[in-house]
Amino acid sequence: MAKVKEICEKEIAPIIQNMGYELLEVTYQKYADGMNLVFTIDSDNGITIDDCEKVTKAIDPILDELNPTNDQPYILSVSSPGIDRPIKTDRDFKRNMEKEIEITLFKKIDGVKKFDGILKSFNEEEVTIESQGKSITLKRDQIAHIQPIIKF
């Protein structure tokens, strides 16, 4: 299964990038309806259904030629990451600067495992938030999950 993902990332990512989108993730896994090959895309302007359809039409014939699943049937999907997707890449961090986020740690620090606050800075090693008037810096290798806090 990893081979399918790797082939798709290597061969399809440049096509998606040339169309003006970023390929965030490729997953190939079994769901109730069979094997699913899912491409998650994004852009600075967000993603619409029309964008997903456009990318699907562009990559479908290329995937037929590549045959990454060795003739095993699959359902092709192109989707947006959603507004509550985890913050993983530098681009995700930049997009969420000065916004409220939630950080969950692998292990508690001083009895606390979850932190909420405004994202103030980040680098390869640390993430800093402002919470209740205090600056909190956490090591990235301690962080299990980061996601935006969505308020309606």
N, C-alpha and C positions, 0 to 999 in steps of 0.2 A: 504494500500500500504506500509506503514511503516513496517508492520509485515513481509511482503515478504522480504524486505531489511534486517531487523534484523535477520530473520531466515537464510538467505543466508550468511550474514556476520559471524554469529556464527558457522554455520555448514560447510561452504565451505572455509573460510579463512585458517583454518589449513591444508586443503588438498593442497591448492595453495602454502602455505608456505613450506610444505614438498616437493613440486616440485621445490623449489628454487626461487620462485617469491614472490613479495609482492602484496597483494590485497589493492589497493588504494581506490577503491570506488565501491559500488554496487548501480545501479539505476534501478528502475522499473517504467516505465512511458509510456504513450501512444504517439505513433508517427503515421504518416499517415498509416502505414502498420499494426497497431495494437499495443498490449502491447509488450514492449521490456524489457528484463532483461539483463542488461549490467554489466559485470565485467571488471573493468579497472585494469590492472596488470602492474607491473614494475619489473625491476631487475637492478643490477649494470651494467650489460652488455647491457642494453636496451632491447627492445622487438621486435621480428620479427613475421612475419605471421606464421611461423612454431611454435613459442611459443604459439601464440593465439590458433592455431589448437590443439596443444598438451593439453592445459588446457581445451579447449572445450570438447574434447573427454574424459578427465578424470572426469569432473564435470557433464556432461550431464546425465549419468545414475544415479548419486547420486541425482541430482535434480528431476529426475523422481520418485525416491523413497521418497524423502522428500515432494514432492508435495506442495511447498510453496505458490502456487497460487490457491490452492483448485480446481484443474482441469480446471482452466481458461487458455485458450491457450496464449502462448507468444513466442516471438522470442528470442533465446539465442544468445548473442554476447559476445565475449571476445576481448578486445582491449587494445592498448597501450595508455598512457596518452597524447602523442604528445609532441613535443619539446617546445611548447608555453603554456603548461599547467600552471595554477596558482601555486604559491609557497604557500603551506599550512603547510606541516609537517616539523619537524626538519630535517628529511632526505632530503626533498626538499631544505631547507635552506643550509644544508651542501653541497649538490650537486652544489649549485649556489654560493658558497663563491668565492669572487674575480671576479665575473662575473657581467655584467651590468644588472640591473633590473629596472623595473618601479613600483612605488608605487602610488596607488590612495587612497586618504583619503575619509572618509565619509563627513567631513566638511573641508573647507579651513582653513589653518593656515597662518596668515599674507598674505592673499589673494592668496595663492597657494594651489591647490588641488592635483597636480601631481608632483612627484619627480622622477628623473632619476639619477642613480649613480651606483657605484660599491659596491656590498654587502660586508661589512667589518666584521660585527658581528651581533649576534642575541641572544636573550634569551626569556624566557616566556613573558616578559613584553615589550621589546623594539627591534627595528631593527635599525642598523646603516649603513648608506651608505656614500660613499665619492663622492661628486659632485662638480665639478669645484674647486677642491683643498680644499673644506670645508667638515668637518664631520657633518652629519645630523643624529640625533637620533630621531626616531618617536615611540610613544607608539603604541603597537600592537592593542589596543582596538580602536584606531583612524583610523586604516588601513582597508579599504574596500577590496582592491585587490592588490596582488603583482604578477608580472609575469616577466619572463626573457625577455630581449630585444634580438630579433633574428636578426642577420645581415648576409647577404649572400654576 
